[in-house]
Amino acid sequence: MIYEINPKYKNLKLFIENIESYFQESSHVLYDQRNVIRVVNFEGENYVVKAFKVPNLVNRFAYRYLRPSKAKRSYQYSLKIGAELSPEPIAYIEQNKNALLATSYYISKYFQYDHTIHEVLINKELKNRLKILEEFADFTFKLHQLEILHHDYSHGNILIKESNKVDSNFEFKIIDLNRMEFKLLHLKSRLENFSRIKADDDDMKIIISQYAKRMNMNLEDLLDDAIFYRDDFYQKRSLKHKLRGK
């Protein structure tokens, strides 16, 4: 077993070293498809544990010897961007079999959120919906200014919680962090980053209008391009699914 624990949480060594049994005992499942995510309680505290699907043979070798595993990247990227922007990282664990990566886990603190951005977008009657979308634009602008590009900035990976902060009414955090890039972002990359959230034209106008204000630009200079990138993304995804017979 290979693991690394956030120095703040060295007291969780017993939990980390026995993660497989704690994970299997938990019945609080958040997600169960390609990967499995569960809430696991240890000594009265809740943690989110993500078990990654065992990769194919080529990637088992690559993740063991050539590049960081998804679990390790999730941990490292979360440390890099900080607990203000994502749930605080606790540890990553890798278990090898026959000298190749087998099972891997990423553990973070449990963030009790009220909505995902998907829930906000589909519920047109949600209280404070306009404010949430505007603050979502502010949050995205903040990520971009910090040179953070989330390559899966999609509707289920953006969590929202009501906040009592002086400068905002809502707290946002990003999850599923193994596909991140850190670089200076030009306008095209910034607008393309909104493509995956499935906002309709009206909601995209609200979001991009607020984003344009933060950029000190006119809405007309940004909105058409943002909608084009969204439509192009989903057209390509639809075509890809058809070719795969899905």
C-alpha positions as CSV (number, residue, x, y, z in Angstrom):
1,M,0.0,0.0,0.0
2,I,1.2,3.5,-0.9
3,Y,-0.4,6.5,0.6
4,E,0.1,10.1,1.5
5,I,-1.8,11.9,4.3
6,N,-2.4,15.6,4.6
7,P,-0.1,16.6,7.5
8,K,-3.1,18.2,9.2
9,Y,-4.8,14.8,9.5
10,K,-2.0,12.5,10.6
11,N,-4.2,11.3,13.4
12,L,-6.3,9.4,10.7
13,K,-3.5,6.9,9.9
14,L,-5.5,4.0,11.3
15,F,-8.5,5.0,9.0
16,I,-6.2,5.4,6.0
17,E,-4.4,2.1,6.5
18,N,-7.7,0.2,6.8
19,I,-9.6,2.2,4.2
20,E,-10.9,-0.9,2.3
21,S,-12.8,-2.3,5.2
22,Y,-14.2,1.1,6.3
23,F,-15.2,1.7,2.7
24,Q,-17.0,-1.6,2.2
25,E,-18.8,-1.2,5.5
26,S,-20.3,2.2,4.5
27,S,-23.9,2.1,3.0
28,H,-24.0,5.8,2.3
29,V,-23.4,5.8,-1.4
30,L,-23.2,9.1,-3.3
31,Y,-22.3,7.7,-6.7
32,D,-21.9,4.2,-8.1
33,Q,-21.1,3.9,-11.8
34,R,-17.6,3.8,-13.3
35,N,-16.1,4.9,-9.9
36,V,-17.8,4.5,-6.5
37,I,-18.1,7.4,-4.0
38,R,-19.3,6.8,-0.4
39,V,-19.5,8.8,2.8
40,V,-17.6,7.0,5.5
41,N,-17.8,7.9,9.2
42,F,-14.7,7.6,11.3
43,E,-14.7,8.6,15.0
44,G,-17.8,10.8,14.5
45,E,-16.6,12.7,11.4
46,N,-17.8,12.1,7.9
47,Y,-15.4,11.8,5.0
48,V,-15.9,11.3,1.3
49,V,-14.1,8.3,-0.1
50,K,-13.8,7.8,-3.9
51,A,-12.7,4.4,-5.1
52,F,-11.5,4.6,-8.7
53,K,-12.2,1.8,-11.2
54,V,-9.3,-0.5,-11.7
55,P,-7.8,0.7,-15.0
56,N,-7.0,-1.4,-18.0
57,L,-3.6,-3.2,-18.1
58,V,-1.8,-0.4,-20.0
59,N,-2.9,2.3,-17.6
60,R,-2.2,0.0,-14.6
61,F,1.4,0.0,-15.7
62,A,1.4,3.7,-16.6
63,Y,-0.1,4.8,-13.3
64,R,2.4,2.7,-11.4
65,Y,5.6,3.8,-13.2
66,L,5.0,6.7,-15.7
67,R,2.5,9.2,-14.4
68,P,0.5,9.9,-11.2
69,S,-2.7,7.9,-10.7
70,K,-6.1,9.7,-10.7
71,A,-6.2,9.4,-6.9
72,K,-2.8,11.0,-6.5
73,R,-3.6,13.8,-9.0
74,S,-6.9,14.5,-7.2
75,Y,-5.1,14.8,-3.9
76,Q,-2.2,16.9,-5.2
77,Y,-4.5,19.3,-7.2
78,S,-6.8,19.7,-4.2
79,L,-3.8,20.7,-2.0
80,K,-2.7,23.1,-4.7
81,I,-6.0,25.0,-5.1
82,G,-6.9,25.0,-1.4
83,A,-9.8,24.2,0.8
84,E,-11.6,27.5,-0.1
85,L,-12.2,26.1,-3.6
86,S,-12.6,22.4,-3.0
87,P,-13.4,20.1,-0.1
88,E,-10.3,19.7,2.0
89,P,-8.1,16.7,0.9
90,I,-7.2,14.1,3.5
91,A,-5.2,11.4,1.6
92,Y,-4.8,9.3,-1.4
93,I,-4.1,5.5,-1.3
94,E,-2.8,3.2,-4.0
95,Q,-2.8,-0.6,-3.7
96,N,-0.7,-2.6,-6.2
97,K,-1.0,-6.1,-7.4
98,N,1.6,-8.0,-9.4
99,A,3.7,-4.8,-9.5
100,L,0.8,-2.8,-11.2
101,L,-1.7,-0.4,-9.9
102,A,-4.9,-2.1,-8.7
103,T,-7.3,-0.2,-6.4
104,S,-6.9,3.5,-5.6
105,Y,-8.7,5.9,-3.3
106,Y,-9.0,9.6,-2.8
107,I,-10.4,10.9,0.6
108,S,-11.6,14.4,1.4
109,K,-13.6,16.1,4.1
110,Y,-17.4,15.8,3.6
111,F,-18.9,19.1,2.3
112,Q,-22.6,19.4,3.2
113,Y,-23.8,21.2,0.1
114,D,-27.3,22.4,-0.7
115,H,-27.3,22.2,-4.5
116,T,-25.2,21.2,-7.5
117,I,-25.2,23.7,-10.3
118,H,-27.2,21.1,-12.3
119,E,-30.0,21.4,-9.7
120,V,-30.0,25.1,-9.9
121,L,-30.2,25.1,-13.7
122,I,-33.1,22.7,-14.0
123,N,-35.2,24.3,-11.2
124,K,-36.4,27.6,-12.6
125,E,-38.4,28.2,-9.4
126,L,-35.5,27.8,-7.0
127,K,-35.2,30.6,-4.4
128,N,-32.4,33.1,-5.1
129,R,-31.7,31.4,-8.4
130,L,-30.6,34.5,-10.1
131,K,-28.2,35.4,-7.3
132,I,-26.7,31.8,-7.4
133,L,-26.0,32.0,-11.1
134,E,-24.4,35.4,-10.8
135,E,-22.2,34.2,-7.9
136,F,-21.4,31.1,-9.9
137,A,-20.1,33.4,-12.7
138,D,-18.0,35.3,-10.0
139,F,-16.6,32.0,-8.7
140,T,-15.7,30.8,-12.2
141,F,-14.0,34.2,-12.9
142,K,-12.0,33.7,-9.6
143,L,-10.8,30.2,-10.7
144,H,-9.8,31.6,-14.1
145,Q,-7.9,34.5,-12.6
146,L,-6.1,32.0,-10.4
147,E,-5.1,30.2,-13.6
148,I,-7.2,27.1,-12.7
149,L,-8.8,25.2,-15.5
150,H,-11.1,22.3,-14.5
151,H,-11.4,20.1,-17.6
152,D,-14.6,18.5,-16.3
153,Y,-16.3,21.7,-15.1
154,S,-19.7,20.0,-15.5
155,H,-23.0,20.3,-13.7
156,G,-22.4,17.6,-11.1
157,N,-18.9,18.7,-10.2
158,I,-19.9,22.2,-8.8
159,L,-21.3,22.2,-5.3
160,I,-23.2,25.1,-3.7
161,K,-24.0,25.9,-0.1
162,E,-25.7,28.9,1.4
163,S,-23.1,31.1,3.1
164,N,-23.0,33.9,5.7
165,K,-19.9,35.5,4.2
166,V,-19.9,39.3,4.0
167,D,-19.0,39.3,0.3
168,S,-21.2,36.5,-1.0
169,N,-24.4,34.6,-0.2
170,F,-23.2,31.2,-1.5
171,E,-20.1,29.1,-1.2
172,F,-18.9,27.1,-4.2
173,K,-16.6,24.1,-4.3
174,I,-15.3,22.0,-7.2
175,I,-14.9,18.2,-7.1
176,D,-13.6,15.5,-9.3
177,L,-10.2,17.1,-9.6
178,N,-8.0,14.6,-11.4
179,R,-8.3,16.5,-14.7
180,M,-7.0,20.0,-14.0
181,E,-4.6,22.4,-15.7
182,F,-2.9,25.4,-14.3
183,K,-2.0,28.1,-16.9
184,L,-2.8,31.6,-18.0
185,L,-6.3,31.4,-19.6
186,H,-7.1,33.3,-22.7
187,L,-10.7,34.3,-23.6
188,K,-11.5,31.3,-25.7
189,S,-10.5,28.8,-22.9
190,R,-12.5,30.8,-20.4
191,L,-15.7,30.7,-22.4
192,E,-15.2,27.1,-23.5
193,N,-15.0,26.2,-19.8
194,F,-18.8,27.0,-19.5
195,S,-19.7,24.4,-22.2
196,R,-20.3,21.4,-20.0
197,I,-22.8,22.9,-17.5
198,K,-25.8,22.5,-19.8
199,A,-27.1,26.0,-19.3
200,D,-29.8,27.1,-21.7
201,D,-29.6,30.3,-23.6
202,D,-31.4,32.4,-20.9
203,D,-29.2,31.1,-18.1
204,M,-26.1,31.4,-20.2
205,K,-27.0,35.0,-20.7
206,I,-27.3,35.6,-16.9
207,I,-24.0,33.8,-16.3
208,I,-22.0,35.4,-19.1
209,S,-23.4,38.9,-18.4
210,Q,-22.0,38.7,-14.8
211,Y,-18.7,37.2,-16.1
212,A,-18.5,40.0,-18.7
213,K,-18.8,42.6,-15.9
214,R,-15.9,41.0,-14.1
215,M,-13.9,41.0,-17.3
216,N,-14.8,44.6,-18.0
217,M,-16.2,43.6,-21.3
218,N,-19.5,43.9,-23.2
219,L,-21.9,41.0,-23.0
220,E,-22.3,41.0,-26.8
221,D,-18.5,40.3,-27.1
222,L,-18.9,37.1,-25.1
223,L,-22.3,35.6,-25.2
224,D,-22.5,34.3,-28.8
225,D,-19.1,32.6,-28.5
226,A,-20.1,31.0,-25.2
227,I,-23.3,29.6,-26.7
228,F,-21.4,28.4,-29.8
229,Y,-18.8,26.6,-27.7
230,R,-21.6,24.9,-25.7
231,D,-23.5,23.8,-28.8
232,D,-20.3,22.6,-30.4
233,F,-19.3,20.5,-27.4
234,Y,-22.7,18.8,-27.2
235,Q,-22.9,18.2,-30.9
236,K,-19.5,16.5,-30.8
237,R,-20.5,14.5,-27.8
238,S,-23.7,13.3,-29.4
239,L,-21.8,12.3,-32.6
240,K,-19.3,10.4,-30.5
241,H,-22.1,8.5,-28.7
242,K,-23.7,7.6,-32.0
243,L,-20.5,6.3,-33.4
244,R,-20.1,4.2,-30.3
245,G,-23.7,2.9,-30.6
246,K,-24.9,4.5,-27.4
